[in-house]
Amino acid sequence: MIIPLINPASISCNIRCRYCFHRNKSLHIDSSKNEFMKISMFEYIINNLCESYPGEEKIEIIWHGGEPLLAGKKFFAKIVEIQEKLFKEKRKVIVNNLQTNTTLINEEWIPILKHPSFCIGVSLDGPKEIHDQLRLEKNNKGTFTKVMHSVSLLIKNKIPVSAVSVINNNHLGKVKKYFDFFAKSGIKSIKVSPCIEFDSSNEFEVFSLRPGDFSKFCQELFDLWISSGNTNINFGYIEDIVRAIAKGESGVCLLSNGCKDFIVIDPDGSFHPCDDLFGRENILGNIKNHNFSDLQTENKNSYGEFYSKINQSREDCLNCEWFFMCQKGCPYLWDNNNQYLLCEDNKRLFSHITNFIASL
């Protein structure tokens, strides 16, 4: 089943992260002039999903951007109303996975976000000294204080909260501070995601990780996690590797070839592939002209053709002993020659965790 990543406010954002995917594209768009999704478009999307997967009781949506909360409280309140109606009429349970920088969340948002359909993913890079290096407001002031105020508000109201951390060069040498911060934060699930970015000259950005950095960070984090005995928190990607070793395969985005299970939908209904999450260069169509189920079953549409090309690019890794683990990873992290930038990092990390498990 396809999971749509809906950008209700397009790529508008109220903060200016230095590593933002948009920085070399349409960054710093004035949100007052930007495109916002109409309720009628959302109704079309959700009805399309329900009709495409009639046997599914639960349907997932990821709200993304930009900053999705810029679409406003009235928009999301109406979303909840529509979804409640769907449950009463068709017994469809909608899961709203909302990825947000949280800086807009206040008491007025709580009645909406407290609805049981919402799971909040907070963009939080760690303690203040790390987070405030790159996650900034328009005036270059750090966002940590605002983020943590909102996190406290969410936790206080028993709203499920997880975190996504973009691991960059400011994390290097600070793994214990990072671990200790999250161990005390009240957030139980933290996904670590590597920041590997290039400038216009195809050189590493100053904040980017270099080869070997991500595996070193994750190895240290894994060792701290194990030695602490703290089972109250888990670190996504690391735990995903452990699960993949146990099951012989992985089902998560960064460790699979599941790109075709996600599409990004802009406010006007245009959709494009997840590995080009923050761009409009690869528009594959408009969802008004497709059923979600057809996109995965028909090979003659632009969606199917796009992912066929991606899968062909994975063939050079078929003989790798770790192919079952990473499937050549996320195409966003392939270089201009279709080589996976995390290849050697992953091999070291997979070996480290596998050796530990084997020693038990």
C-alpha positions as CSV (number, residue, x, y, z in Angstrom):
1,M,0.0,0.0,0.0
2,I,1.3,3.4,-0.9
3,I,1.8,5.9,1.9
4,P,1.5,9.5,0.7
5,L,3.7,12.2,2.1
6,I,1.4,15.2,1.8
7,N,2.9,18.7,1.7
8,P,-0.1,20.8,2.7
9,A,1.9,24.0,2.7
10,S,4.2,23.0,-0.1
11,I,7.8,23.8,0.9
12,S,7.0,26.9,3.0
13,C,8.7,26.9,6.4
14,N,8.9,29.3,9.2
15,I,12.5,28.5,10.1
16,R,15.7,28.4,8.1
17,C,17.7,25.2,8.8
18,R,21.2,25.5,7.2
19,Y,21.1,22.0,5.9
20,C,17.6,22.2,4.5
21,F,17.0,20.1,1.4
22,H,15.5,23.2,-0.2
23,R,18.5,25.5,0.2
24,N,19.6,25.1,-3.4
25,K,16.1,25.0,-4.8
26,S,13.2,27.1,-3.7
27,L,14.4,28.0,-0.2
28,H,13.1,31.0,1.6
29,I,9.8,31.1,-0.1
30,D,7.4,33.7,1.4
31,S,4.7,31.5,3.0
32,S,2.2,34.3,2.5
33,K,2.6,33.9,-1.3
34,N,3.0,30.1,-1.3
35,E,0.6,27.4,-2.3
36,F,-1.6,25.7,0.3
37,M,-3.7,22.6,0.0
38,K,-7.5,23.1,-0.2
39,I,-9.7,20.8,1.8
40,S,-11.3,19.6,-1.4
41,M,-8.0,18.2,-2.5
42,F,-7.4,16.4,0.7
43,E,-10.9,14.9,0.5
44,Y,-10.1,13.7,-3.0
45,I,-6.8,12.1,-1.7
46,I,-8.4,10.4,1.3
47,N,-11.3,9.1,-0.8
48,N,-8.9,7.8,-3.4
49,L,-6.9,6.0,-0.7
50,C,-10.1,4.4,0.7
51,E,-11.3,3.3,-2.7
52,S,-7.9,2.0,-3.8
53,Y,-7.5,-0.2,-0.7
54,P,-11.0,-1.3,0.3
55,G,-9.7,-4.2,2.4
56,E,-7.4,-2.1,4.5
57,E,-8.8,-1.0,7.9
58,K,-5.9,1.4,8.6
59,I,-4.5,4.0,6.2
60,E,-1.4,6.0,7.0
61,I,-0.6,9.5,5.9
62,I,2.7,11.4,6.5
63,W,2.3,15.2,6.8
64,H,5.5,16.8,5.6
65,G,7.0,19.9,4.1
66,G,8.3,22.5,4.6
67,E,6.4,23.0,7.8
68,P,3.0,21.3,7.5
69,L,1.5,23.2,10.5
70,L,1.6,26.4,8.3
71,A,-1.5,25.0,6.7
72,G,-3.2,26.2,9.9
73,K,-5.4,25.0,12.7
74,K,-8.6,25.3,10.7
75,F,-7.2,23.0,8.0
76,F,-6.1,20.3,10.4
77,A,-9.3,20.5,12.5
78,K,-11.3,19.9,9.2
79,I,-9.0,17.0,8.4
80,V,-9.9,15.4,11.7
81,E,-13.6,16.0,11.1
82,I,-13.4,14.3,7.6
83,Q,-11.5,11.4,9.1
84,E,-14.0,10.9,11.9
85,K,-16.8,10.8,9.3
86,L,-14.8,8.1,7.3
87,F,-14.5,6.0,10.5
88,K,-18.3,6.2,11.1
89,E,-19.2,5.5,7.5
90,K,-16.5,3.0,6.4
91,R,-14.7,2.0,9.6
92,K,-11.5,3.4,8.1
93,V,-8.8,4.3,10.7
94,I,-6.6,7.1,9.5
95,V,-3.1,7.5,11.1
96,N,-1.7,11.0,10.8
97,N,2.1,10.9,11.1
98,L,3.0,14.6,11.4
99,Q,6.7,15.7,11.0
100,T,7.1,19.1,12.4
101,N,9.7,21.5,13.8
102,T,7.1,22.1,16.6
103,T,7.9,25.9,16.9
104,L,4.3,26.7,16.0
105,I,2.7,24.4,18.5
106,N,1.0,26.1,21.5
107,E,-2.0,25.4,23.7
108,E,-4.4,26.1,20.8
109,W,-3.0,23.2,18.8
110,I,-3.4,20.6,21.6
111,P,-7.1,19.8,21.1
112,I,-6.4,19.0,17.5
113,L,-3.1,17.1,18.0
114,K,-4.5,15.2,20.9
115,H,-6.8,13.3,18.6
116,P,-5.8,9.6,18.7
117,S,-5.0,9.6,15.0
118,F,-2.0,11.8,15.4
119,C,1.6,10.7,16.0
120,I,4.1,13.6,16.2
121,G,7.6,13.4,14.8
122,V,9.7,16.2,16.2
123,S,12.8,17.5,14.3
124,L,15.3,17.6,17.1
125,D,19.0,17.3,16.6
126,G,20.0,16.8,20.3
127,P,21.0,19.2,23.1
128,K,21.0,22.9,22.6
129,E,24.7,23.2,21.7
130,I,24.1,20.8,18.8
131,H,20.6,21.7,17.7
132,D,21.1,25.4,17.6
133,Q,24.0,25.2,15.2
134,L,21.9,24.5,12.2
135,R,18.2,24.7,13.1
136,L,17.6,28.4,13.1
137,E,14.9,31.0,12.9
138,K,14.9,33.6,10.2
139,N,16.9,36.0,12.5
140,N,19.5,33.2,12.9
141,K,18.4,32.6,16.5
142,G,18.4,29.0,17.6
143,T,15.1,27.2,17.9
144,F,16.0,24.8,20.7
145,T,14.1,26.6,23.5
146,K,10.9,26.8,21.4
147,V,11.1,23.2,20.4
148,M,11.6,21.9,23.9
149,H,8.7,24.0,25.2
150,S,6.5,22.4,22.6
151,V,7.8,18.9,23.3
152,S,7.0,19.4,27.0
153,L,3.5,20.5,26.1
154,L,3.0,17.4,23.9
155,I,4.3,15.0,26.5
156,K,2.3,16.7,29.2
157,N,-0.8,16.1,27.2
158,K,0.1,12.5,26.5
159,I,0.5,13.0,22.7
160,P,2.8,10.4,21.2
161,V,6.1,12.0,20.3
162,S,9.1,10.6,18.5
163,A,12.1,12.5,17.1
164,V,14.2,12.7,14.0
165,S,17.8,13.8,14.3
166,V,19.8,14.9,11.3
167,I,23.3,13.8,12.3
168,N,25.9,16.3,11.0
169,N,29.4,17.3,11.8
170,N,28.3,19.1,15.0
171,H,27.5,15.7,16.5
172,L,31.0,14.4,16.1
173,G,32.8,13.8,19.4
174,K,29.5,14.5,21.3
175,V,27.9,11.1,21.2
176,K,27.5,10.7,25.0
177,K,26.0,14.2,25.4
178,Y,23.6,13.3,22.6
179,F,22.7,10.0,24.3
180,D,22.3,11.5,27.7
181,F,20.1,14.3,26.4
182,F,17.6,11.9,24.8
183,A,17.7,9.5,27.8
184,K,16.3,12.4,29.9
185,S,14.1,14.0,27.3
186,G,11.0,11.9,27.7
187,I,11.1,11.0,24.0
188,K,11.3,7.2,23.6
189,S,11.9,6.8,19.9
190,I,14.7,8.7,18.0
191,K,15.5,8.2,14.4
192,V,19.0,9.1,13.3
193,S,19.5,10.3,9.7
194,P,22.8,11.2,8.1
195,C,23.4,14.7,6.8
196,I,25.5,14.2,3.6
197,E,25.2,17.3,1.5
198,F,27.1,19.0,-1.3
199,D,27.5,22.6,-2.3
200,S,27.2,23.9,-5.9
201,S,30.8,22.9,-6.6
202,N,30.0,19.3,-5.6
203,E,32.1,19.6,-2.5
204,F,31.0,18.6,1.0
205,E,29.1,21.3,2.8
206,V,30.9,22.5,5.9
207,F,28.2,20.9,8.1
208,S,28.1,17.6,6.2
209,L,29.4,14.3,7.4
210,R,32.4,12.8,5.6
211,P,33.0,9.1,4.8
212,G,33.3,7.1,8.0
213,D,31.7,9.7,10.2
214,F,28.2,8.2,10.3
215,S,29.3,4.7,11.1
216,K,31.6,6.0,13.8
217,F,28.8,8.0,15.4
218,C,26.3,5.0,15.2
219,Q,28.8,2.5,16.6
220,E,29.5,4.7,19.6
221,L,25.8,5.3,20.0
222,F,25.1,1.6,19.8
223,D,27.7,0.8,22.4
224,L,26.4,3.4,24.8
225,W,22.8,2.2,24.3
226,I,23.8,-1.4,25.0
227,S,26.1,-0.6,28.0
228,S,23.4,1.7,29.6
229,G,20.8,-1.1,29.7
230,N,18.2,1.6,28.9
231,T,15.4,-0.2,27.3
232,N,13.1,2.9,27.5
233,I,14.5,4.5,24.4
234,N,15.4,3.2,21.0
235,F,17.4,4.7,18.2
236,G,16.0,4.1,14.7
237,Y,18.4,3.0,12.1
238,I,20.5,1.2,14.8
239,E,17.5,-0.8,16.0
240,D,16.4,-1.3,12.4
241,I,19.8,-2.9,11.7
242,V,19.4,-5.2,14.7
243,R,15.9,-6.2,13.5
244,A,17.2,-6.8,10.0
245,I,19.9,-9.1,11.2
246,A,17.4,-11.1,13.2
247,K,14.8,-11.3,10.4
248,G,17.2,-11.5,7.4
249,E,15.7,-8.4,5.8
250,S,14.8,-4.8,6.5
251,G,11.5,-3.0,6.0
252,V,12.5,0.6,6.7
253,C,13.0,3.3,4.2
254,L,16.8,3.8,4.5
255,L,17.4,0.1,4.5
256,S,15.2,-1.2,1.7
257,N,14.1,-0.8,-1.9
258,G,10.7,0.3,-0.7
259,C,10.8,3.7,-2.5
260,K,7.7,2.8,-4.5
261,D,5.7,2.6,-1.3
262,F,5.9,6.4,-0.9
263,I,4.9,9.3,-3.0
264,V,5.0,13.0,-2.2
265,I,1.9,15.0,-3.0
266,D,1.9,18.8,-3.4
267,P,-1.0,21.1,-2.7
268,D,-2.2,21.0,-6.3
269,G,-2.2,17.2,-6.4
270,S,1.1,16.9,-8.3
271,F,3.1,13.9,-7.1
272,H,6.8,13.1,-7.3
273,P,9.2,10.5,-5.9
274,C,10.4,10.3,-2.4
275,D,14.1,10.4,-3.3
276,D,13.5,13.8,-4.8
277,L,11.4,14.8,-1.8
278,F,12.1,18.5,-1.9
279,G,12.0,19.3,-5.6
280,R,9.6,19.6,-8.5
281,E,12.0,18.4,-11.2
282,N,10.5,14.9,-11.4
283,I,6.8,15.5,-11.3
284,L,5.2,12.1,-12.4
285,G,1.6,13.2,-12.7
286,N,-1.4,14.4,-10.7
287,I,-3.1,12.2,-8.3
288,K,-6.5,13.3,-9.7
289,N,-5.6,11.2,-12.8
290,H,-4.5,8.1,-10.9
291,N,-5.7,5.6,-8.4
292,F,-3.2,4.9,-5.7
293,S,-3.4,1.1,-6.2
294,D,-2.8,1.5,-10.0
295,L,0.5,3.3,-9.4
296,Q,2.0,0.1,-8.0
297,T,0.5,-2.4,-10.4
298,E,0.8,-0.7,-13.7
299,N,4.3,-0.6,-15.3
300,K,3.3,1.7,-18.1
301,N,2.8,4.8,-16.1
302,S,5.5,7.3,-15.2
303,Y,5.6,6.2,-11.6
304,G,6.3,2.6,-12.4
305,E,8.8,3.5,-15.1
306,F,10.7,5.7,-12.6
307,Y,11.1,3.0,-10.0
308,S,12.0,0.4,-12.6
309,K,15.0,2.5,-13.4
310,I,15.9,2.8,-9.7
311,N,15.7,-0.9,-9.2
312,Q,18.0,-1.5,-12.3
313,S,20.6,0.7,-10.6
314,R,20.6,-1.6,-7.6
315,E,21.8,-4.6,-9.6
316,D,25.5,-3.8,-9.2
317,C,25.2,-4.5,-5.5
318,L,23.5,-7.9,-5.8
319,N,26.6,-9.9,-4.9
320,C,27.4,-7.9,-1.7
321,E,27.0,-9.9,1.5
322,W,25.1,-7.0,3.0
323,F,22.7,-6.5,0.1
324,F,19.8,-8.1,2.1
325,M,20.4,-5.4,4.7
326,C,20.5,-2.2,2.8
327,Q,19.4,-2.9,-0.8
328,K,21.8,-0.1,-1.9
329,G,20.1,2.3,0.4
330,C,18.2,5.5,-0.3
331,P,18.7,6.8,-3.8
332,Y,19.0,10.4,-2.4
333,L,22.3,9.2,-1.1
334,W,23.6,7.9,-4.4
335,D,26.3,10.0,-6.1
336,N,26.4,11.1,-9.7
337,N,27.7,7.6,-10.7
338,N,24.9,5.9,-8.8
339,Q,27.3,4.8,-6.1
340,Y,25.9,4.6,-2.5
341,L,27.6,7.2,-0.4
342,L,27.0,5.2,2.8
343,C,28.3,1.9,1.4
344,E,31.5,1.7,3.4
345,D,29.9,3.2,6.5
346,N,27.1,0.6,6.5
347,K,29.5,-2.3,6.0
348,R,31.5,-1.2,9.1
349,L,28.3,-0.6,11.1
350,F,26.6,-3.9,10.0
351,S,29.8,-5.8,11.0
352,H,30.1,-4.1,14.3
353,I,26.5,-4.9,15.3
354,T,26.6,-8.4,13.9
355,N,29.8,-9.2,15.8
356,F,28.2,-8.0,19.0
357,I,25.1,-10.1,18.5
358,A,27.2,-13.2,17.6
359,S,29.2,-12.8,20.9
360,L,26.1,-13.1,23.1
